[in-house]
Amino acid sequence: KRKVVSGVNNIRSLELHFGENYPTSRFGPGSSSAGTELFSTLGEKVVCGTSTGRHKYMSDWWSQRGDFGDVSIVPGDYLCFVPKKVKVARAVLPAPSMNMRSQLSVGDYLKERLKAVVGINLRNQMRNRSLAKLGSLTDSYCTVDLSSASDTISYSIVMSLLPKPWFDFLDSIRSHRFFDPIDKKWKEYAKFSAMGNGFTFELETAIFYSLVEATIFCHNNSVPINQREIAVYGDDMIFPKEYYHVVCQSLVGCGFSVNLEKSFSSGPFRESCGGDYFNGFLVTPYKL
């Protein structure tokens, strides 16, 4: 928990960032929840904005809305599916448009903090790819990938790791329910946030980095590891291979599932962030 606290800074810094940037915050590029249907265009989001009733900053949006349309209250997100592989689809849950504005603003703040504190740049994947290449060449680094990472970030793990003011803030701008168009029912989330929430990627990066660094710190009898030895991009993690098993045990203990087909701790092959390396050579195949 101390690792997360040191990274996210105090809640006042977030609130100041939020207040300064909220008037110019953006809508997400994809669809947004309109209750039991989806809005896809910018015009729909502007004219027919949606928000959950618990959204802490909806009143701020309302006061700054200018000539935009009225905001409708909806219960939560909308479940839909996008292609992942030929025979596999990925579940995504777009948030209401006004919640997404708030979530994206928080995500931008977390990006800044991760880069400033631990050197993780979520706008560039080259650090992960460089360490994956080095690991394949020297057998020095392991790469770890998780199965359905965002779907297994539970409410309780976020509550345990985040400072309470931060937890309360994020909890107030996320959706607590989603609409299942197959069953045609509103359902409660067990996870904290889904793919479709504007801060999920940044939050999971912060959590996984903190778990990796804290596990190594404890394993080394409170001797810290150089932060440059760890790279995390979402659920793609790279760190020295001697800590592979103890970190995997820590991840499993926190409720996550290690994808053994995409995690590598020995041999000449490593993969991270779409870069496949064999003995230091890029061997990623072309994909149609």
Phi, psi and chi 1 to 4 in degrees:
 res  aa     phi    psi   chi1   chi2   chi3   chi4
   1 LYS       -  -36.8 -175.9  170.5 -176.5  175.9
   2 ARG   -61.8  -34.0  -72.2 -164.6  -61.4  -90.4
   3 LYS   -64.8  -41.5  -62.7  -64.1 -178.9 -177.6
   4 VAL   -66.6  -43.9  176.8      -      -      -
   5 VAL   -59.3  -44.8  171.9      -      -      -
   6 SER   -65.8  -26.0   65.5      -      -      -
   7 GLY   -84.4  -39.6      -      -      -      -
   8 VAL   -83.7  -16.0  -62.8      -      -      -
   9 ASN    72.5 -179.9 -150.1  -14.7      -      -
  10 ASN   -81.0  158.2   61.5   68.3      -      -
  11 ILE   -65.1  -26.5 -167.0   66.6      -      -
  12 ARG   -63.5  -37.8 -178.6   58.8 -178.9  158.3
  13 SER   -62.6  -40.7  -63.0      -      -      -
  14 LEU   -65.0  -43.1  170.6   61.0      -      -
  15 GLU   -64.3  -38.0  -69.6  173.6  -21.5      -
  16 LEU   -65.9  -44.7  -71.4  172.5      -      -
  17 HIS   -59.2  -43.7  167.1   91.4      -      -
  18 PHE   -63.3  -47.3 -159.3   95.0      -      -
  19 GLY   -63.6  -37.9      -      -      -      -
  20 GLU   -72.5  -32.6  -68.0  170.9   -3.8      -
  21 ASN  -103.2  -10.0  -69.3  -82.9      -      -
  22 TYR   -60.5  -42.3 -164.5   79.4      -      -
  23 PRO   -59.2  -27.2  -25.1   36.1      -      -
  24 THR  -107.6   12.3   57.4      -      -      -
  25 SER   -64.7  161.4   60.8      -      -      -
  26 ARG  -116.7  159.6   66.5 -167.7 -170.8  -79.7
  27 PHE   -80.3  157.9  -67.4  105.8      -      -
  28 GLY   -71.1  157.2      -      -      -      -
  29 PRO   -75.0  -20.4   28.0  -35.1      -      -
  30 GLY   -98.4 -155.6      -      -      -      -
  31 SER   -74.9  163.4  -59.6      -      -      -
  32 SER  -135.1  156.5   63.5      -      -      -
  33 SER   -74.1  132.7  170.3      -      -      -
  34 ALA  -119.6   35.9      -      -      -      -
  35 GLY    89.6 -107.2      -      -      -      -
  36 THR   -96.8   18.4   56.6      -      -      -
  37 GLU  -151.2 -178.2   58.4 -178.4  -23.2      -
  38 LEU  -118.7  145.2  -71.6  171.2      -      -
  39 PHE  -100.5  135.3  -74.2  155.9      -      -
  40 SER  -115.9  -26.7  -60.8      -      -      -
  41 THR  -100.7  157.7   68.0      -      -      -
  42 LEU   -62.2  -38.2  178.7   60.4      -      -
  43 GLY   -59.8  -42.3      -      -      -      -
  44 GLU   -63.3  -40.9  -71.1  175.5  -45.4      -
  45 LYS   -67.1  -35.1  -62.3  172.6 -172.5  177.5
  46 VAL   -75.3  -47.4  169.9      -      -      -
  47 VAL   -79.4  -33.6  176.2      -      -      -
  48 CYS  -124.7   55.1  -52.9      -      -      -
  49 GLY   -59.6  149.5      -      -      -      -
  50 THR  -128.5  152.7   54.8      -      -      -
  51 SER  -156.0  152.0  171.5      -      -      -
  52 THR   -78.9  156.5   57.1      -      -      -
  53 GLY   -66.9  -26.1      -      -      -      -
  54 ARG   -88.8   -0.4  -64.3 -178.1   60.5  175.3
  55 HIS   -60.4  112.0 -177.9 -164.3      -      -
  56 LYS   -60.4  -33.1 -177.8  176.2 -178.2  179.2
  57 TYR  -106.9   15.8  -75.9   88.8      -      -
  58 MET   -63.0  -37.5 -169.5 -173.5   74.1      -
  59 SER   -64.6  -35.2   58.5      -      -      -
  60 ASP   -64.3  -44.5  -70.3  -13.6      -      -
  61 TRP   -60.3  -43.6  156.2 -106.9      -      -
  62 TRP   -59.5  -42.3 -174.3  -93.6      -      -
  63 SER   -72.3  -19.0   65.6      -      -      -
  64 GLN  -111.4   15.8  -60.8  165.8   11.6      -
  65 ARG   -76.4  -14.9   66.7 -170.1 -179.4   92.8
  66 GLY    61.1 -124.5      -      -      -      -
  67 ASP   -95.4   12.3  -63.5  -34.2      -      -
  68 PHE   -70.5  163.0  -70.6  175.3      -      -
  69 GLY   -75.0  178.3      -      -      -      -
  70 ASP   -69.6  157.5  -68.2  -19.7      -      -
  71 VAL  -102.5  129.0  175.8      -      -      -
  72 SER   -99.1  141.0  -59.5      -      -      -
  73 ILE   -87.2  126.9  -57.8  -60.8      -      -
  74 VAL  -124.8  156.6  -62.7      -      -      -
  75 PRO   -69.6  -25.9  -22.4   34.5      -      -
  76 GLY   169.5 -148.9      -      -      -      -
  77 ASP   -81.6  174.6  -59.6  -20.5      -      -
  78 TYR  -127.0  126.3 -175.8   95.1      -      -
  79 LEU   -80.6  127.6  172.3   64.4      -      -
  80 CYS  -146.4  176.3   57.9      -      -      -
  81 PHE  -132.3  142.7  -61.2   89.8      -      -
  82 VAL  -126.7  152.3  -63.3      -      -      -
  83 PRO   -64.4  137.4  -20.3   32.3      -      -
  84 LYS  -113.8  -49.9 -178.4  178.4  180.0 -179.0
  85 LYS  -132.7 -178.4  -61.4  179.2 -178.2  177.6
  86 VAL   -57.3  -42.5  174.2      -      -      -
  87 LYS  -113.6   11.3  -63.6 -177.3  178.9 -179.7
  88 VAL  -128.7  135.0  178.5      -      -      -
  89 ALA  -111.9  151.4      -      -      -      -
  90 ARG  -107.3  132.6 -177.6 -164.5  -58.7  -87.2
  91 ALA   -79.6  129.8      -      -      -      -
  92 VAL  -128.7  150.3  -66.0      -      -      -
  93 LEU  -131.7   86.1  -65.9  107.4      -      -
  94 PRO   -57.6  138.8  -23.1   34.4      -      -
  95 ALA   -87.7  163.0      -      -      -      -
  96 PRO   -56.4  148.2  -25.4   35.8      -      -
  97 SER   -61.3  -38.8   56.9      -      -      -
  98 MET   -75.7  -34.1  -58.9  -50.7  156.4      -
  99 ASN   -62.0  -39.6  -68.8   69.4      -      -
 100 MET   -63.1  -37.3  178.8   62.6   77.4      -
 101 ARG   -58.0  -46.9  -75.4  169.3   61.8   95.7
 102 SER   -65.9  -43.7  -62.4      -      -      -
 103 GLN   -64.2  -41.0  -67.6  162.5    6.4      -
 104 LEU   -66.2  -35.3  -73.1  171.1      -      -
 105 SER   -64.7  -40.7 -175.7      -      -      -
 106 VAL   -66.1  -41.3  171.1      -      -      -
 107 GLY   -59.4  -40.4      -      -      -      -
 108 ASP   -63.7  -40.1  -71.3  -18.4      -      -
 109 TYR   -63.6  -44.0  177.0   82.7      -      -
 110 LEU   -63.6  -36.2  -72.9  173.9      -      -
 111 LYS   -58.6  -45.7  -78.6 -170.5  177.9   77.1
 112 GLU   -61.9  -44.3  -66.2  175.1    7.2      -
 113 ARG   -66.1  -42.3  -65.9  -60.3  -56.5  162.1
 114 LEU   -62.2  -40.4  -75.0  165.0      -      -
 115 LYS   -70.1  -40.5 -173.4  174.7 -178.6 -180.0
 116 ALA   -72.1  -37.7      -      -      -      -
 117 VAL   -91.1  -44.8  177.1      -      -      -
 118 VAL  -121.7    6.0  -65.1      -      -      -
 119 GLY    74.8   19.0      -      -      -      -
 120 ILE   -91.3  120.1  -69.8  177.5      -      -
 121 ASN  -106.4  103.0 -176.9    1.6      -      -
 122 LEU   -79.4    4.3  -69.7 -178.4      -      -
 123 ARG  -100.3    6.2  -67.0 -176.5  171.0   87.9
 124 ASN  -150.4  129.8 -168.7  -46.9      -      -
 125 GLN   -97.6    3.4  -61.1  176.7  -27.2      -
 126 MET   -66.8  -31.1  -73.5  -50.1  -60.6      -
 127 ARG   -63.4  -45.2 -176.9  177.7  172.3 -167.2
 128 ASN   -61.9  -43.5  -84.6   62.5      -      -
 129 ARG   -67.3  -37.5  -67.7 -174.3  179.4 -174.2
 130 SER   -64.9  -42.6  -63.7      -      -      -
 131 LEU   -70.4  -32.9  -72.5 -178.6      -      -
 132 ALA   -64.4  -41.6      -      -      -      -
 133 LYS   -62.7  -44.8  178.4  179.6  179.3  178.6
 134 LEU   -64.1  -40.2 -177.2   60.1      -      -
 135 GLY   -63.8  -37.4      -      -      -      -
 136 SER   -71.2  -28.1   75.4      -      -      -
 137 LEU   -83.5  -38.2 -175.1   63.8      -      -
 138 THR  -114.1   -5.0   64.6      -      -      -
 139 ASP    57.7   38.9 -160.4   25.7      -      -
 140 SER  -104.9  -28.5   52.6      -      -      -
 141 TYR  -118.1  148.0  -67.8   92.7      -      -
 142 CYS  -106.9  156.6   62.7      -      -      -
 143 THR  -118.4  133.7   57.2      -      -      -
 144 VAL  -124.9  132.5  174.0      -      -      -
 145 ASP  -127.0  146.6 -175.5   82.9      -      -
 146 LEU  -108.5  155.4  -59.1  179.8      -      -
 147 SER   -91.7  125.4  -61.9      -      -      -
 148 SER    49.2   52.9  -57.2      -      -      -
 149 ALA   -57.6  -50.7      -      -      -      -
 150 SER   -66.8  -25.5   60.5      -      -      -
 151 ASP   -77.4  -10.4  -68.5  -28.0      -      -
 152 THR  -114.5   10.7   50.9      -      -      -
 153 ILE   -83.4   97.2  -62.2  179.9      -      -
 154 SER   -76.7  159.6   67.1      -      -      -
 155 TYR   -56.3  -41.6 -170.7   88.4      -      -
 156 SER   -71.0  -36.2   58.9      -      -      -
 157 ILE   -68.9  -36.5 -167.9   70.3      -      -
 158 VAL   -68.8  -41.2  178.0      -      -      -
 159 MET   -62.9  -36.2 -179.2 -176.8  -69.1      -
 160 SER   -72.6  -35.1  -61.1      -      -      -
 161 LEU   -93.5  -32.2  -66.7  177.9      -      -
 162 LEU   -87.5  147.2  -74.3 -177.3      -      -
 163 PRO   -58.8  145.7  -19.0   30.2      -      -
 164 LYS   -57.2  -42.3 -170.4  176.5 -173.0  -55.4
 165 PRO   -60.2  -37.4  -24.4   35.2      -      -
 166 TRP   -67.2  -45.1  -98.1   87.3      -      -
 167 PHE   -60.2  -45.9  175.0   83.2      -      -
 168 ASP   -62.3  -39.2  -69.5  -18.1      -      -
 169 PHE   -63.8  -51.8 -173.7   96.3      -      -
 170 LEU   -64.5  -36.1  -62.7 -173.8      -      -
 171 ASP   -65.4  -28.1 -165.4   42.9      -      -
 172 SER   -80.1  -17.9   72.1      -      -      -
 173 ILE  -111.1   -1.1   63.9  174.1      -      -
 174 ARG   -93.7  166.7   75.5  179.9 -174.7   96.1
 175 SER   -89.4  142.8  -65.1      -      -      -
 176 HIS  -101.1  -10.2  -69.1 -117.9      -      -
 177 ARG  -136.9  164.9  -55.1  174.5   69.0 -164.1
 178 PHE  -144.8  154.7   67.4   94.9      -      -
 179 PHE   -97.4  126.1 -178.4   74.2      -      -
 180 ASP   -97.5  106.7 -175.8  -19.2      -      -
 181 PRO   -71.3  -15.2   26.8  -34.3      -      -
 182 ILE   -76.3  -50.0  -61.0  173.5      -      -
 183 ASP   -86.2  -10.9  -66.3  -20.4      -      -
 184 LYS    55.2   46.8  -60.3 -171.3 -176.9  -55.9
 185 LYS  -137.1  150.8  -66.1  179.7 -179.7  178.6
 186 TRP   -85.5  134.1  -73.9   97.4      -      -
 187 LYS  -128.8  152.0  -60.9 -179.9  178.6  179.3
 188 GLU   -83.9  141.0  -65.2  -71.1  -28.1      -
 189 TYR   -74.1  141.7  -85.2  124.2      -      -
 190 ALA   -98.9  -29.9      -      -      -      -
 191 LYS   -84.2  163.3   57.1 -170.8  173.5 -174.6
 192 PHE   -78.5  -43.7 -171.4   77.0      -      -
 193 SER  -151.4  153.8   63.9      -      -      -
 194 ALA  -112.7  170.1      -      -      -      -
 195 MET   -68.0  118.4  -67.3  -55.4  -64.7      -
 196 GLY   126.9  -16.5      -      -      -      -
 197 ASN   -87.7  138.0  177.5  -53.1      -      -
 198 GLY   -72.4  -10.3      -      -      -      -
 199 PHE  -118.8    4.8   60.9   68.0      -      -
 200 THR   -58.2  -47.2  -68.1      -      -      -
 201 PHE   -63.2  -45.0 -176.4   70.1      -      -
 202 GLU   -68.0  -40.2  -65.8   80.5    6.9      -
 203 LEU   -64.1  -44.8  176.8   62.9      -      -
 204 GLU   -67.3  -34.0   70.4  177.2   12.7      -
 205 THR   -61.9  -46.0  -60.3      -      -      -
 206 ALA   -62.6  -41.9      -      -      -      -
 207 ILE   -65.9  -47.1  -72.3  175.0      -      -
 208 PHE   -69.0  -38.0  -65.7  140.0      -      -
 209 TYR   -61.3  -45.4  176.7   88.3      -      -
 210 SER   -63.3  -40.1  -61.1      -      -      -
 211 LEU   -65.3  -41.4  -73.8  173.8      -      -
 212 VAL   -65.1  -50.3  171.3      -      -      -
 213 GLU   -65.5  -41.8 -174.4 -178.9  -10.1      -
 214 ALA   -66.7  -38.2      -      -      -      -
 215 THR   -64.3  -44.3  -61.3      -      -      -
 216 ILE   -66.0  -39.7  -65.8  173.1      -      -
 217 PHE   -58.8  -46.1 -179.8   79.3      -      -
 218 CYS   -69.3  -39.4  -66.8      -      -      -
 219 HIS   -64.6  -32.1 -177.4   74.5      -      -
 220 ASN   -91.1   19.9  -75.6  -15.5      -      -
 221 ASN    56.7   49.5  -63.8  -43.5      -      -
 222 SER    69.8   20.9  -59.0      -      -      -
 223 VAL   -95.6  117.5  177.1      -      -      -
 224 PRO   -72.3  153.2   26.0  -33.3      -      -
 225 ILE   -96.9  149.3 -173.0  173.2      -      -
 226 ASN   -60.8  129.1 -170.4  -46.4      -      -
 227 GLN   -60.0  -26.6  -67.5  176.4  -19.5      -
 228 ARG   -70.6  -11.0  -61.9  -62.1  -61.8  174.4
 229 GLU   -82.6   -7.2  -66.1  -75.8  -79.3      -
 230 ILE  -120.1  134.7  -56.8  172.7      -      -
 231 ALA  -131.7  131.2      -      -      -      -
 232 VAL  -135.2  132.1  179.9      -      -      -
 233 TYR  -137.3   95.5 -169.1   91.5      -      -
 234 GLY    67.8 -121.0      -      -      -      -
 235 ASP  -103.1   11.1   67.7  -26.8      -      -
 236 ASP   -88.4  112.6  -86.8  -28.9      -      -
 237 MET  -119.9  140.4  -66.6  164.0  -93.1      -
 238 ILE  -134.5  135.7  -56.5 -179.1      -      -
 239 PHE  -162.7  168.9   47.0   87.5      -      -
 240 PRO   -54.8  137.2  -28.6   37.0      -      -
 241 LYS   -65.0  -22.3   61.5  174.3  -70.8 -175.4
 242 GLU   -66.5  -13.8   58.1  -96.1   33.0      -
 243 TYR  -102.3    8.4  -56.2  112.3      -      -
 244 TYR   -55.6  -53.4  174.8   77.9      -      -
 245 HIS   -68.5  -41.7  -67.1  -68.1      -      -
 246 VAL   -69.0  -35.7   68.1      -      -      -
 247 VAL   -69.3  -41.4  169.3      -      -      -
 248 CYS   -62.0  -39.2  -73.6      -      -      -
 249 GLN   -62.2  -40.4  -70.9  173.2   -2.5      -
 250 SER   -65.5  -42.5  179.8      -      -      -
 251 LEU   -63.4  -45.0  -69.3  167.0      -      -
 252 VAL   -63.3  -39.3  170.7      -      -      -
 253 GLY   -63.5  -23.5      -      -      -      -
 254 CYS   -94.1    7.9  -69.7      -      -      -
 255 GLY    96.5    8.5      -      -      -      -
 256 PHE   -98.1  158.1  -57.8  107.7      -      -
 257 SER  -114.8  120.1  -61.9      -      -      -
 258 VAL   -76.7  128.4  176.9      -      -      -
 259 ASN   -83.2   96.7 -173.4  -17.4      -      -
 260 LEU   -67.5  -22.5  -62.2  178.2      -      -
 261 GLU   -73.9  -20.7  -67.1 -176.0   -3.9      -
 262 LYS  -120.3   14.5  -63.9 -178.7   66.1  177.1
 263 SER  -115.3  135.8  -60.5      -      -      -
 264 PHE  -136.6  127.4  -57.1   92.3      -      -
 265 SER  -124.7   -1.2   61.7      -      -      -
 266 SER  -155.1  163.0   61.5      -      -      -
 267 GLY    89.0 -176.9      -      -      -      -
 268 PRO   -91.7    4.0   32.8  -34.6      -      -
 269 PHE  -113.4  138.0 -178.5   81.5      -      -
 270 ARG  -141.2  151.6  -61.5  -71.0 -171.2  -84.7
 271 GLU  -142.1  133.2 -177.1  -84.8  -29.5      -
 272 SER  -159.7  137.1 -174.7      -      -      -
 273 CYS    52.4   40.4  -67.2      -      -      -
 274 GLY    80.8    0.2      -      -      -      -
 275 GLY  -100.5  119.2      -      -      -      -
 276 ASP  -106.3  125.5  -57.0  -86.5      -      -
 277 TYR  -127.8  136.0  -63.4   93.1      -      -
 278 PHE  -129.1  114.6 -173.8   85.7      -      -
 279 ASN    53.7   36.9  -79.4  -29.8      -      -
 280 GLY    86.8   -5.4      -      -      -      -
 281 PHE   -99.1  138.1  -69.3   96.9      -      -
 282 LEU   -73.1  120.8 -179.7   64.8      -      -
 283 VAL  -123.7   19.1  -65.8      -      -      -
 284 THR   -61.8  123.6  -56.3      -      -      -
 285 PRO   -74.7  156.5   28.0  -34.9      -      -
 286 TYR   -72.3  141.3  -71.7  100.3      -      -
 287 LYS  -122.3  135.7  -59.9  173.5 -176.1  177.7
 288 LEU   -93.7      -  -61.3  178.2      -      -
